[in-house]
Amino acid sequence: MGTPKVLIVGCGVAGPVIALFLKRKGYSPIVLERSKSTGYEGSALSLAPNGMKVLSTLGLTTSLDAVQYETTQDITCDGTLLSEGKVSSALIEKYGQPMVALPRSSLNRHLKNALLAAEIPLKSEFKVSEIIEDEDQVTVVAEDGRKESGSFVIGCDGINSVVRAWILNSHGLPPESVNFTGIVQHRGLAPTPRSMLKNATGLKFIYGPSAYVTYYPISSMSCLWALYQRPKSGAASWPDTRFLTPEVQEERRKELMEDLKDWPEFVKDAVSTSEEIIYLRLCDRPILPPEQWVSVKGRCVLLGDAAHPLTPHSGQGANQALEDTWHLAQFLPDLKSNTSEPADVLTLSKLKAVFDAFVQKREPRTTTIMNRSKNLGNLKCPDSPKGERRRAGYFETIKFNGAMGQKMQDFMFGEPF
Ligand SMILES: Cc1cc2nc3c(=O)[nH]c(=O)nc-3n(C[C@H](O)[C@H](O)[C@H](O)COP(=O)(O)OP(=O)(O)OC[C@H]3O[C@@H](n4cnc5c(N)ncnc54)[C@H](O)[C@@H]3O)c2cc1C
């Protein structure tokens, strides 16, 4: 047996990063992506110190074209400041990395370039639809009939993971469906509103009745806005599609401007000037028990959203996916420094032990963060007067309890090393 070939399904966040770690350790990864170029390109995301630390071990933070946050603010939609913090310098001092934001397309391009530089093959338009697993190898089959075989499969194929469905099937379990969390999101990229040009490096959360907005710059001239709200009657049946036709986008823009009429001008400016409005019904999946992260025969494992799809309220989905890659890479044997044959180093029972250790490490933390993210969504988008009071009480507590905020930061950003 030569260098073990590893089939990585999905070229979003976790896929290319685990591929880079594996290549360094002497494996032959190949990344299989259903889309034409890389994964979903729209919108933007923020990366926290825990995710940035993982990228930094691969030398991927230096040329990352991202904006560092200098401050964070929680404010009400009528302008009352609820809490404020300085982030970048404090985070770098404490955790070694800042908090940053960037367009998803930039991150995808950056990771894809790193794959190319490391000579890791990326097969695009390869939509995995079937997995055949036996004692010696595993084969993935694309919708168009193409096949790839290898030593093991890492499912980095996101919330609608085919690898997850296969693993559940291997355990004799029926297919699951995604759960609608009761919150919808509209978002877009816009030119930085004039009033925010001097305040271009701040992350803001703005709270209004039953809703909140996240606003942050992604370059000196552009920003991301995202409105999270409880759907009005009938809206829950809107189709789950990110891409709305131009006509529907204009209808939605009018509705959003009406919903936001009492909100700060910069929020309205951003919504009114966004070229594209993206819509999403926020969904998650049931928490996966540890044994269901790995197939029964032991050659398929899940990473990132495929294992623990996180709602965006904690801003941790990509960061947790990155932590997963770091830990799995730590548990897998380094074939370069090993003098034995890869076949002896990587027997099926050893592979199973690696996957088990990885899952034992990751499942408790990701479960806690999944639950926290869901609770945070319900807290920030209250659906009753009682919920509004609970949200107000939460901000009173964090205002007077700095230690609580610090403890949470340490929990989130203190990992994976
Ligand atoms: C609106 C929104 C905002 C968010 N904002 C943030 C944020 O600010 N910070 C943060 O940390 N997280 C954020 N997240 C979460 C974050 O986007 C995800 O947690 C992260 O992308 C997960 O990475 P992943 O690699 O597991 O999956 P993904 O990034 O979803 O990648 C999955 C890849 O698999 C491919 N794929 C799927 N099926 C197949 C198949 N059958 N065959 C081949 N390829 C396939 C897809 O095309 C895609 O490229 C947000 C999520 C949403 C929905």
Ligand as a Chemical Component Dictionary entry (heavy atoms), coordinates in Angstrom:
data_LIG
# 
_chem_comp.id                   LIG 
_chem_comp.type                 NON-POLYMER 
_chem_comp.pdbx_formal_charge   0 
_chem_comp.three_letter_code    LIG 
# 
loop_
_chem_comp_atom.comp_id 
_chem_comp_atom.atom_id 
_chem_comp_atom.alt_atom_id 
_chem_comp_atom.type_symbol 
_chem_comp_atom.charge 
_chem_comp_atom.model_Cartn_x 
_chem_comp_atom.model_Cartn_y 
_chem_comp_atom.model_Cartn_z 
_chem_comp_atom.pdbx_ordinal 
LIG C1  C1  C 0 -26.300 32.834 7.378  1  
LIG C2  C2  C 0 -25.109 32.198 8.000  2  
LIG C3  C3  C 0 -24.113 32.999 8.542  3  
LIG C4  C4  C 0 -23.000 32.410 9.147  4  
LIG N1  N1  N 0 -22.028 33.203 9.692  5  
LIG C5  C5  C 0 -20.976 32.626 10.323 6  
LIG C6  C6  C 0 -19.946 33.427 10.914 7  
LIG O1  O1  O 0 -19.975 34.660 10.858 8  
LIG N2  N2  N 0 -18.918 32.792 11.535 9  
LIG C7  C7  C 0 -18.853 31.427 11.617 10 
LIG O2  O2  O 0 -17.905 30.894 12.212 11 
LIG N3  N3  N 0 -19.811 30.653 11.042 12 
LIG C8  C8  C 0 -20.854 31.214 10.407 13 
LIG N4  N4  N 0 -21.815 30.441 9.837  14 
LIG C9  C9  C 0 -21.677 28.984 9.863  15 
LIG C10 C10 C 0 -20.653 28.526 8.840  16 
LIG O3  O3  O 0 -20.965 29.031 7.560  17 
LIG C11 C11 C 0 -20.615 27.011 8.786  18 
LIG O4  O4  O 0 -20.622 26.496 10.085 19 
LIG C12 C12 C 0 -19.361 26.544 8.061  20 
LIG O5  O5  O 0 -19.391 26.972 6.711  21 
LIG C13 C13 C 0 -19.265 25.031 8.140  22 
LIG O6  O6  O 0 -18.187 24.607 7.349  23 
LIG P1  P1  P 0 -18.237 23.177 6.659  24 
LIG O7  O7  O 0 -16.964 23.040 5.923  25 
LIG O8  O8  O 0 -18.595 22.159 7.675  26 
LIG O9  O9  O 0 -19.472 23.226 5.667  27 
LIG P2  P2  P 0 -19.721 24.205 4.439  28 
LIG O10 O10 O 0 -18.901 25.425 4.546  29 
LIG O11 O11 O 0 -21.201 24.333 4.331  30 
LIG O12 O12 O 0 -19.175 23.395 3.189  31 
LIG C14 C14 C 0 -19.820 22.243 2.713  32 
LIG C15 C15 C 0 -19.336 22.007 1.301  33 
LIG O13 O13 O 0 -19.750 20.716 0.877  34 
LIG C16 C16 C 0 -20.238 20.805 -0.450 35 
LIG N5  N5  N 0 -21.156 19.675 -0.646 36 
LIG C17 C17 C 0 -22.370 19.509 -0.095 37 
LIG N6  N6  N 0 -22.905 18.328 -0.491 38 
LIG C18 C18 C 0 -21.996 17.741 -1.293 39 
LIG C19 C19 C 0 -21.983 16.508 -2.021 40 
LIG N7  N7  N 0 -23.012 15.654 -1.991 41 
LIG N8  N8  N 0 -20.887 16.205 -2.758 42 
LIG C20 C20 C 0 -19.821 17.070 -2.809 43 
LIG N9  N9  N 0 -19.810 18.262 -2.155 44 
LIG C21 C21 C 0 -20.871 18.584 -1.405 45 
LIG C22 C22 C 0 -20.899 22.175 -0.508 46 
LIG O14 O14 O 0 -21.047 22.642 -1.833 47 
LIG C23 C23 C 0 -19.909 23.009 0.305  48 
LIG O15 O15 O 0 -18.872 23.511 -0.473 49 
LIG C24 C24 C 0 -22.918 30.996 9.214  50 
LIG C25 C25 C 0 -23.914 30.203 8.653  51 
LIG C26 C26 C 0 -24.999 30.796 8.051  52 
LIG C27 C27 C 0 -26.079 29.932 7.483  53 
# 
loop_
_chem_comp_bond.comp_id 
_chem_comp_bond.atom_id_1 
_chem_comp_bond.atom_id_2 
_chem_comp_bond.value_order 
_chem_comp_bond.pdbx_ordinal 
LIG C1  C2  SING 1  
LIG C2  C3  SING 2  
LIG C2  C26 DOUB 3  
LIG C3  C4  DOUB 4  
LIG C4  N1  SING 5  
LIG C4  C24 SING 6  
LIG N1  C5  DOUB 7  
LIG C5  C6  SING 8  
LIG C5  C8  SING 9  
LIG C6  O1  DOUB 10 
LIG C6  N2  SING 11 
LIG N2  C7  SING 12 
LIG C7  O2  DOUB 13 
LIG C7  N3  SING 14 
LIG N3  C8  DOUB 15 
LIG C8  N4  SING 16 
LIG N4  C9  SING 17 
LIG N4  C24 SING 18 
LIG C9  C10 SING 19 
LIG C10 O3  SING 20 
LIG C10 C11 SING 21 
LIG C11 O4  SING 22 
LIG C11 C12 SING 23 
LIG C12 O5  SING 24 
LIG C12 C13 SING 25 
LIG C13 O6  SING 26 
LIG O6  P1  SING 27 
LIG P1  O7  DOUB 28 
LIG P1  O8  SING 29 
LIG P1  O9  SING 30 
LIG O9  P2  SING 31 
LIG P2  O10 DOUB 32 
LIG P2  O11 SING 33 
LIG P2  O12 SING 34 
LIG O12 C14 SING 35 
LIG C14 C15 SING 36 
LIG C15 O13 SING 37 
LIG C15 C23 SING 38 
LIG O13 C16 SING 39 
LIG C16 N5  SING 40 
LIG C16 C22 SING 41 
LIG N5  C17 SING 42 
LIG N5  C21 SING 43 
LIG C17 N6  DOUB 44 
LIG N6  C18 SING 45 
LIG C18 C19 SING 46 
LIG C18 C21 DOUB 47 
LIG C19 N7  SING 48 
LIG C19 N8  DOUB 49 
LIG N8  C20 SING 50 
LIG C20 N9  DOUB 51 
LIG N9  C21 SING 52 
LIG C22 O14 SING 53 
LIG C22 C23 SING 54 
LIG C23 O15 SING 55 
LIG C24 C25 DOUB 56 
LIG C25 C26 SING 57 
LIG C26 C27 SING 58 
# 
